[in-house]
Amino acid sequence: MRADHEVLVELPGLRPPTVHTLNDDTLGRIWDSVRHLPMSRFEHHVLERRLTGPCARRDIVRELADTPAVTLPCGDRELRLSWANPPR
């Protein structure tokens, strides 16, 4: 597990990529910024749970340990989270 937990957040076509410290507050702000995008009710609930659920940060860190990026469907877009400073 990484000590810094800085992630690059991308929502292509809507917002430029930004770097944030991965914590519950950041995930809540990401959710607040995408929750009004058009998406199915199912996608809405899944995305809300992935970003604001009780283990959201832990699950994203765990997934990033296995894959270079976490991609979450967000209507007709994709929300991408990846390490901001990947290991060399």
TAQUI-V573485 format. One record per backbone hydrogen bond with DSSP energy under -1.0 kcal/mol. CO is the residue of the C=O (numbers start at 0). NH is the residue of the N-H. If there is no record, write none. Layout:
co;nh
CO;NH
CO;NH
//
This chain:
co;nh
4;21
5;83
6;19
7;81
8;17
9;79
10;13
10;14
17;8
19;6
22;26
23;27
24;28
25;29
26;30
27;31
28;32
29;33
30;34
33;36
39;43
40;44
41;45
42;46
43;47
44;48
45;49
46;50
47;51
48;52
52;55
54;58
55;59
56;60
57;61
58;62
59;63
60;64
62;66
69;80
71;78
73;76
76;73
78;71
79;9
80;69
81;7
//
